[in-house]
Amino acid sequence: MRQLTRLTARLLAVPLFVLAGCAPVPERGGAVPLVGEAAPPADVAAQLARFADFPVDRTPRPILLLSGRVKEYGYTSGDAKIAMSQGRLTLQAALPDGPATVRATLSDGAFELPAIGARQAYDLLVAVGDPASAPDATPPPLLVTKVALGEAEFLTDRGPRMLPAWLFTAPESMRPLAVAAPADTAFWPVEHTDGVMGSAGLAADGVTLTVRLSTPPEPCAGQPVHEYAAEAVESATAVAVRLRIVASSPAASPGGSGDCIRDAMLRTAEYTVRLVRPLGNRVLLRASGEIS
């Protein structure tokens, strides 16, 4: 499997909902057929609808940042962390001139993109903070002593990606603070990224996905044992993957006193699902609720 890169298939702009066939249950083998549905569940349909206007035909494909365009790396003191959270910064370096465009290698190729300048990047850095954060704390400002254009790794819906970035060196920051340098037009609005997957495996056929989903806890005594498979609910602009119960069997042990102790550990497993048509530039989502 390869990460979601170099995806260039073009899709219809008319909304369309289809259910892809389910995949083998991990460690059990054998595909379990599912009966198709005329329409997806309401919560999944609403999730897909948020991406109804995602421009799958645009070149370059918009960048979906999953953690914002400002990258922090940790601080050497509590005061520095609080100062950043409050947007309390002091610039002790000149803001250099920058190019009108920057070159970025994206999932569908390398492109020259309009760029923001150092001043706009610094303003975005300050705007990350909230003056009302830690209202009882008045730490000294975080000093920025150097500003330069470089690059940094950002998490996108097509996996981690190196992007041109304005780098702000602060002695109390573990690494220079980074602000993605492409202009706003290069990005898809960040408020639309809830539920977007940050990585997945895509086979060379363009339709076979391998995704990692959270697994349900082990059943308590007296509860039925379920088997799960992944299922894809598709639209013209997005694909939502969820778990579905495909088989159930009686409990392995009879019910007890009703007590059921579970730890809080998050458990995941890989699932494979085959799409009806190539993923292309569509957005890959983790379906709300996952299990149906």
NORMO-V369966 format. One record per residue. N is the residue number from 1. RES is the residue in three letters. SS is DSSP state (A for helix, B for strand, O for the rest). OMEGA is omega in degrees with one decimal (* if undefined). D_LAST is the distance of its C-alpha to the last C-alpha in Angstrom with 2 decimals. Layout:
n->N res->RES ss->SS omega->OMEGA d_last->D_LAST
n->N res->RES ss->SS omega->OMEGA d_last->D_LAST
This chain:
n->1 res->MET ss->O omega->176.8 d_last->26.85
n->2 res->ARG ss->B omega->176.1 d_last->28.20
n->3 res->GLN ss->O omega->-177.3 d_last->27.09
n->4 res->LEU ss->O omega->179.4 d_last->26.21
n->5 res->THR ss->O omega->177.7 d_last->29.82
n->6 res->ARG ss->O omega->-178.9 d_last->32.10
n->7 res->LEU ss->O omega->-171.8 d_last->29.42
n->8 res->THR ss->O omega->-179.2 d_last->31.43
n->9 res->ALA ss->O omega->-179.8 d_last->29.67
n->10 res->ARG ss->O omega->-172.4 d_last->30.01
n->11 res->LEU ss->O omega->178.0 d_last->27.41
n->12 res->LEU ss->O omega->-179.2 d_last->27.78
n->13 res->ALA ss->O omega->-179.4 d_last->27.85
n->14 res->VAL ss->O omega->-179.4 d_last->26.35
n->15 res->PRO ss->O omega->-177.6 d_last->22.67
n->16 res->LEU ss->O omega->177.5 d_last->20.53
n->17 res->PHE ss->O omega->176.0 d_last->16.83
n->18 res->VAL ss->B omega->176.8 d_last->15.88
n->19 res->LEU ss->B omega->176.9 d_last->13.12
n->20 res->ALA ss->O omega->177.5 d_last->14.55
n->21 res->GLY ss->O omega->-175.4 d_last->14.54
n->22 res->CYS ss->O omega->-175.1 d_last->12.68
n->23 res->ALA ss->O omega->175.0 d_last->14.84
n->24 res->PRO ss->O omega->173.4 d_last->16.41
n->25 res->VAL ss->O omega->-176.8 d_last->14.98
n->26 res->PRO ss->O omega->174.2 d_last->17.46
n->27 res->GLU ss->O omega->177.2 d_last->20.55
n->28 res->ARG ss->O omega->175.9 d_last->19.76
n->29 res->GLY ss->O omega->177.5 d_last->20.59
n->30 res->GLY ss->O omega->179.8 d_last->20.13
n->31 res->ALA ss->O omega->177.6 d_last->17.66
n->32 res->VAL ss->O omega->-176.1 d_last->15.16
n->33 res->PRO ss->O omega->175.6 d_last->15.10
n->34 res->LEU ss->O omega->177.5 d_last->12.19
n->35 res->VAL ss->O omega->-178.8 d_last->13.14
n->36 res->GLY ss->O omega->178.7 d_last->13.34
n->37 res->GLU ss->O omega->-179.0 d_last->12.47
n->38 res->ALA ss->O omega->-178.5 d_last->15.31
n->39 res->ALA ss->O omega->-179.5 d_last->13.69
n->40 res->PRO ss->O omega->173.9 d_last->10.73
n->41 res->PRO ss->O omega->-173.9 d_last->8.90
n->42 res->ALA ss->A omega->-177.2 d_last->11.78
n->43 res->ASP ss->A omega->178.3 d_last->11.03
n->44 res->VAL ss->A omega->177.8 d_last->10.59
n->45 res->ALA ss->A omega->178.9 d_last->13.58
n->46 res->ALA ss->A omega->178.8 d_last->15.51
n->47 res->GLN ss->A omega->178.3 d_last->15.05
n->48 res->LEU ss->A omega->-177.0 d_last->16.37
n->49 res->ALA ss->A omega->178.8 d_last->19.04
n->50 res->ARG ss->O omega->-178.1 d_last->20.59
n->51 res->PHE ss->O omega->-177.1 d_last->21.72
n->52 res->ALA ss->O omega->-178.9 d_last->22.89
n->53 res->ASP ss->O omega->176.6 d_last->26.45
n->54 res->PHE ss->O omega->-172.3 d_last->26.14
n->55 res->PRO ss->O omega->-177.4 d_last->29.26
n->56 res->VAL ss->O omega->-179.4 d_last->28.14
n->57 res->ASP ss->O omega->-176.7 d_last->31.66
n->58 res->ARG ss->O omega->174.0 d_last->33.56
n->59 res->THR ss->O omega->-0.9 d_last->35.79
n->60 res->PRO ss->O omega->175.7 d_last->35.47
n->61 res->ARG ss->O omega->178.9 d_last->31.73
n->62 res->PRO ss->O omega->178.0 d_last->31.25
n->63 res->ILE ss->B omega->174.6 d_last->30.65
n->64 res->LEU ss->O omega->176.8 d_last->27.47
n->65 res->LEU ss->B omega->-177.4 d_last->28.54
n->66 res->LEU ss->O omega->-178.1 d_last->25.85
n->67 res->SER ss->O omega->177.5 d_last->28.38
n->68 res->GLY ss->O omega->-176.0 d_last->31.03
n->69 res->ARG ss->O omega->173.7 d_last->34.36
n->70 res->VAL ss->B omega->-176.6 d_last->36.26
n->71 res->LYS ss->B omega->176.1 d_last->36.06
n->72 res->GLU ss->O omega->-175.4 d_last->37.36
n->73 res->TYR ss->O omega->-178.3 d_last->38.23
n->74 res->GLY ss->O omega->-172.4 d_last->39.31
n->75 res->TYR ss->B omega->-176.2 d_last->42.66
n->76 res->THR ss->O omega->179.2 d_last->45.61
n->77 res->SER ss->O omega->177.1 d_last->46.00
n->78 res->GLY ss->A omega->179.1 d_last->44.16
n->79 res->ASP ss->A omega->179.9 d_last->46.45
n->80 res->ALA ss->A omega->179.6 d_last->45.50
n->81 res->LYS ss->A omega->179.8 d_last->41.76
n->82 res->ILE ss->A omega->179.3 d_last->42.43
n->83 res->ALA ss->A omega->178.5 d_last->44.76
n->84 res->MET ss->A omega->-179.3 d_last->42.14
n->85 res->SER ss->A omega->178.5 d_last->39.56
n->86 res->GLN ss->O omega->-174.9 d_last->42.21
n->87 res->GLY ss->O omega->-178.3 d_last->43.18
n->88 res->ARG ss->O omega->-179.4 d_last->46.61
n->89 res->LEU ss->B omega->173.5 d_last->47.97
n->90 res->THR ss->B omega->-178.2 d_last->51.51
n->91 res->LEU ss->B omega->178.5 d_last->52.31
n->92 res->GLN ss->O omega->179.6 d_last->55.32
n->93 res->ALA ss->O omega->177.0 d_last->55.12
n->94 res->ALA ss->O omega->175.2 d_last->55.92
n->95 res->LEU ss->O omega->-175.4 d_last->53.13
n->96 res->PRO ss->O omega->171.2 d_last->53.87
n->97 res->ASP ss->O omega->179.5 d_last->53.81
n->98 res->GLY ss->O omega->179.4 d_last->50.86
n->99 res->PRO ss->O omega->177.7 d_last->50.32
n->100 res->ALA ss->O omega->179.1 d_last->49.05
n->101 res->THR ss->B omega->173.8 d_last->46.40
n->102 res->VAL ss->B omega->-179.0 d_last->44.62
n->103 res->ARG ss->B omega->-178.7 d_last->43.38
n->104 res->ALA ss->B omega->175.5 d_last->39.78
n->105 res->THR ss->B omega->-175.9 d_last->38.04
n->106 res->LEU ss->B omega->-176.6 d_last->34.56
n->107 res->SER ss->O omega->-178.6 d_last->31.86
n->108 res->ASP ss->O omega->174.7 d_last->33.80
n->109 res->GLY ss->B omega->179.2 d_last->37.30
n->110 res->ALA ss->B omega->-173.7 d_last->40.03
n->111 res->PHE ss->B omega->168.5 d_last->41.06
n->112 res->GLU ss->B omega->-176.1 d_last->43.56
n->113 res->LEU ss->B omega->172.5 d_last->41.79
n->114 res->PRO ss->B omega->-174.0 d_last->43.46
n->115 res->ALA ss->B omega->171.1 d_last->43.91
n->116 res->ILE ss->O omega->178.6 d_last->44.33
n->117 res->GLY ss->O omega->-177.8 d_last->47.49
n->118 res->ALA ss->A omega->179.7 d_last->48.08
n->119 res->ARG ss->A omega->179.4 d_last->48.67
n->120 res->GLN ss->A omega->178.5 d_last->45.36
n->121 res->ALA ss->A omega->178.6 d_last->43.60
n->122 res->TYR ss->A omega->177.6 d_last->45.46
n->123 res->ASP ss->A omega->176.8 d_last->44.50
n->124 res->LEU ss->A omega->178.7 d_last->40.79
n->125 res->LEU ss->A omega->179.4 d_last->41.36
n->126 res->VAL ss->A omega->-176.1 d_last->42.98
n->127 res->ALA ss->A omega->176.2 d_last->40.32
n->128 res->VAL ss->O omega->-178.0 d_last->37.68
n->129 res->GLY ss->O omega->176.9 d_last->39.44
n->130 res->ASP ss->O omega->-178.2 d_last->39.54
n->131 res->PRO ss->O omega->179.7 d_last->42.99
n->132 res->ALA ss->O omega->178.4 d_last->41.47
n->133 res->SER ss->O omega->-178.8 d_last->39.76
n->134 res->ALA ss->O omega->-172.8 d_last->41.54
n->135 res->PRO ss->O omega->-179.1 d_last->44.09
n->136 res->ASP ss->O omega->-177.1 d_last->46.41
n->137 res->ALA ss->O omega->176.9 d_last->46.75
n->138 res->THR ss->O omega->-179.2 d_last->49.37
n->139 res->PRO ss->O omega->173.0 d_last->49.26
n->140 res->PRO ss->O omega->-178.8 d_last->51.53
n->141 res->PRO ss->O omega->172.3 d_last->50.04
n->142 res->LEU ss->B omega->-176.0 d_last->48.34
n->143 res->LEU ss->B omega->174.3 d_last->51.01
n->144 res->VAL ss->B omega->-171.4 d_last->50.23
n->145 res->THR ss->O omega->179.9 d_last->53.09
n->146 res->LYS ss->B omega->177.9 d_last->52.15
n->147 res->VAL ss->B omega->-179.3 d_last->50.20
n->148 res->ALA ss->B omega->175.6 d_last->49.67
n->149 res->LEU ss->B omega->179.5 d_last->47.51
n->150 res->GLY ss->B omega->176.9 d_last->45.58
n->151 res->GLU ss->B omega->179.2 d_last->42.01
n->152 res->ALA ss->B omega->-179.6 d_last->39.01
n->153 res->GLU ss->B omega->178.4 d_last->35.57
n->154 res->PHE ss->B omega->177.6 d_last->32.63
n->155 res->LEU ss->B omega->179.1 d_last->28.89
n->156 res->THR ss->B omega->178.2 d_last->27.49
n->157 res->ASP ss->O omega->173.7 d_last->24.34
n->158 res->ARG ss->O omega->176.9 d_last->26.32
n->159 res->GLY ss->B omega->177.8 d_last->27.13
n->160 res->PRO ss->B omega->-176.9 d_last->30.24
n->161 res->ARG ss->B omega->174.8 d_last->33.12
n->162 res->MET ss->B omega->179.7 d_last->36.78
n->163 res->LEU ss->B omega->172.1 d_last->37.89
n->164 res->PRO ss->B omega->-176.1 d_last->41.33
n->165 res->ALA ss->B omega->168.1 d_last->41.62
n->166 res->TRP ss->B omega->-175.3 d_last->44.26
n->167 res->LEU ss->B omega->-178.0 d_last->44.95
n->168 res->PHE ss->B omega->-178.9 d_last->46.39
n->169 res->THR ss->B omega->175.3 d_last->48.18
n->170 res->ALA ss->O omega->-176.7 d_last->48.39
n->171 res->PRO ss->O omega->-177.8 d_last->50.23
n->172 res->GLU ss->O omega->173.5 d_last->47.76
n->173 res->SER ss->B omega->-177.5 d_last->44.68
n->174 res->MET ss->O omega->176.6 d_last->43.69
n->175 res->ARG ss->O omega->178.2 d_last->43.55
n->176 res->PRO ss->O omega->174.6 d_last->44.38
n->177 res->LEU ss->B omega->-173.9 d_last->41.89
n->178 res->ALA ss->B omega->174.6 d_last->40.43
n->179 res->VAL ss->B omega->-179.0 d_last->39.68
n->180 res->ALA ss->B omega->-171.3 d_last->38.29
n->181 res->ALA ss->O omega->177.8 d_last->41.23
n->182 res->PRO ss->B omega->-179.9 d_last->39.78
n->183 res->ALA ss->O omega->-176.5 d_last->40.07
n->184 res->ASP ss->A omega->-176.5 d_last->37.26
n->185 res->THR ss->A omega->-179.8 d_last->37.11
n->186 res->ALA ss->A omega->-172.6 d_last->35.79
n->187 res->PHE ss->B omega->168.0 d_last->32.57
n->188 res->TRP ss->O omega->-174.3 d_last->29.45
n->189 res->PRO ss->O omega->-172.3 d_last->29.28
n->190 res->VAL ss->A omega->-178.4 d_last->27.86
n->191 res->GLU ss->A omega->-179.7 d_last->26.06
n->192 res->HIS ss->A omega->-170.3 d_last->23.56
n->193 res->THR ss->O omega->176.8 d_last->22.42
n->194 res->ASP ss->O omega->178.0 d_last->19.69
n->195 res->GLY ss->O omega->180.0 d_last->16.66
n->196 res->VAL ss->B omega->177.8 d_last->18.91
n->197 res->MET ss->O omega->-179.4 d_last->18.99
n->198 res->GLY ss->O omega->178.6 d_last->22.49
n->199 res->SER ss->O omega->176.4 d_last->22.69
n->200 res->ALA ss->O omega->175.3 d_last->21.31
n->201 res->GLY ss->B omega->178.5 d_last->23.07
n->202 res->LEU ss->B omega->-179.9 d_last->23.93
n->203 res->ALA ss->O omega->-178.1 d_last->25.85
n->204 res->ALA ss->O omega->179.7 d_last->29.05
n->205 res->ASP ss->O omega->177.1 d_last->27.52
n->206 res->GLY ss->O omega->-176.7 d_last->25.64
n->207 res->VAL ss->O omega->-179.1 d_last->22.36
n->208 res->THR ss->B omega->-177.5 d_last->21.27
n->209 res->LEU ss->B omega->168.1 d_last->19.46
n->210 res->THR ss->B omega->-176.1 d_last->19.20
n->211 res->VAL ss->B omega->176.5 d_last->17.17
n->212 res->ARG ss->B omega->-179.0 d_last->16.87
n->213 res->LEU ss->B omega->175.9 d_last->13.67
n->214 res->SER ss->B omega->-177.9 d_last->13.59
n->215 res->THR ss->O omega->178.8 d_last->12.83
n->216 res->PRO ss->O omega->177.7 d_last->11.81
n->217 res->PRO ss->O omega->176.3 d_last->15.10
n->218 res->GLU ss->O omega->-179.1 d_last->16.83
n->219 res->PRO ss->O omega->175.1 d_last->16.35
n->220 res->CYS ss->O omega->179.4 d_last->19.26
n->221 res->ALA ss->O omega->178.9 d_last->21.81
n->222 res->GLY ss->O omega->179.4 d_last->20.80
n->223 res->GLN ss->O omega->178.7 d_last->17.02
n->224 res->PRO ss->O omega->178.1 d_last->15.35
n->225 res->VAL ss->B omega->-177.0 d_last->14.85
n->226 res->HIS ss->B omega->168.4 d_last->11.66
n->227 res->GLU ss->B omega->-173.2 d_last->11.90
n->228 res->TYR ss->B omega->171.5 d_last->9.65
n->229 res->ALA ss->B omega->177.6 d_last->10.39
n->230 res->ALA ss->B omega->179.8 d_last->10.34
n->231 res->GLU ss->B omega->179.9 d_last->9.83
n->232 res->ALA ss->B omega->173.6 d_last->12.00
n->233 res->VAL ss->B omega->-168.4 d_last->12.03
n->234 res->GLU ss->B omega->166.4 d_last->15.79
n->235 res->SER ss->O omega->-179.4 d_last->18.46
n->236 res->ALA ss->O omega->-174.6 d_last->22.17
n->237 res->THR ss->O omega->-177.1 d_last->22.27
n->238 res->ALA ss->B omega->176.8 d_last->19.04
n->239 res->VAL ss->B omega->177.7 d_last->16.19
n->240 res->ALA ss->B omega->-179.5 d_last->12.84
n->241 res->VAL ss->B omega->-179.6 d_last->11.22
n->242 res->ARG ss->B omega->172.6 d_last->7.76
n->243 res->LEU ss->B omega->177.9 d_last->6.58
n->244 res->ARG ss->B omega->175.7 d_last->4.92
n->245 res->ILE ss->B omega->-178.1 d_last->6.50
n->246 res->VAL ss->B omega->177.8 d_last->9.59
n->247 res->ALA ss->B omega->177.3 d_last->12.08
n->248 res->SER ss->B omega->177.7 d_last->13.09
n->249 res->SER ss->B omega->-179.9 d_last->16.68
n->250 res->PRO ss->O omega->179.6 d_last->18.82
n->251 res->ALA ss->O omega->179.1 d_last->19.68
n->252 res->ALA ss->O omega->179.8 d_last->22.40
n->253 res->SER ss->O omega->-178.5 d_last->24.46
n->254 res->PRO ss->O omega->179.3 d_last->25.07
n->255 res->GLY ss->O omega->-179.0 d_last->24.30
n->256 res->GLY ss->O omega->-176.6 d_last->26.85
n->257 res->SER ss->O omega->-177.4 d_last->28.06
n->258 res->GLY ss->O omega->177.4 d_last->24.69
n->259 res->ASP ss->O omega->177.6 d_last->25.27
n->260 res->CYS ss->O omega->-177.5 d_last->22.69
n->261 res->ILE ss->O omega->178.1 d_last->23.90
n->262 res->ARG ss->O omega->174.1 d_last->21.73
n->263 res->ASP ss->O omega->-176.7 d_last->23.07
n->264 res->ALA ss->O omega->-177.4 d_last->21.85
n->265 res->MET ss->O omega->175.7 d_last->21.75
n->266 res->LEU ss->O omega->179.0 d_last->19.11
n->267 res->ARG ss->O omega->-179.5 d_last->18.14
n->268 res->THR ss->B omega->175.8 d_last->16.97
n->269 res->ALA ss->B omega->177.4 d_last->16.95
n->270 res->GLU ss->B omega->176.7 d_last->17.60
n->271 res->TYR ss->B omega->178.1 d_last->15.44
n->272 res->THR ss->B omega->179.5 d_last->16.94
n->273 res->VAL ss->B omega->179.9 d_last->15.66
n->274 res->ARG ss->B omega->-178.8 d_last->18.07
n->275 res->LEU ss->O omega->176.3 d_last->18.24
n->276 res->VAL ss->O omega->177.7 d_last->19.72
n->277 res->ARG ss->O omega->-172.2 d_last->22.58
n->278 res->PRO ss->O omega->179.1 d_last->24.06
n->279 res->LEU ss->O omega->179.5 d_last->22.55
n->280 res->GLY ss->O omega->-178.8 d_last->26.01
n->281 res->ASN ss->O omega->-178.9 d_last->26.38
n->282 res->ARG ss->O omega->180.0 d_last->22.90
n->283 res->VAL ss->B omega->-179.6 d_last->21.13
n->284 res->LEU ss->B omega->-174.3 d_last->18.38
n->285 res->LEU ss->B omega->167.3 d_last->15.62
n->286 res->ARG ss->B omega->-172.0 d_last->13.02
n->287 res->ALA ss->B omega->178.2 d_last->10.12
n->288 res->SER ss->B omega->178.1 d_last->9.98
n->289 res->GLY ss->B omega->177.2 d_last->7.77
n->290 res->GLU ss->B omega->-170.4 d_last->6.63
n->291 res->ILE ss->B omega->176.2 d_last->3.78
n->292 res->SER ss->O omega->* d_last->0.00
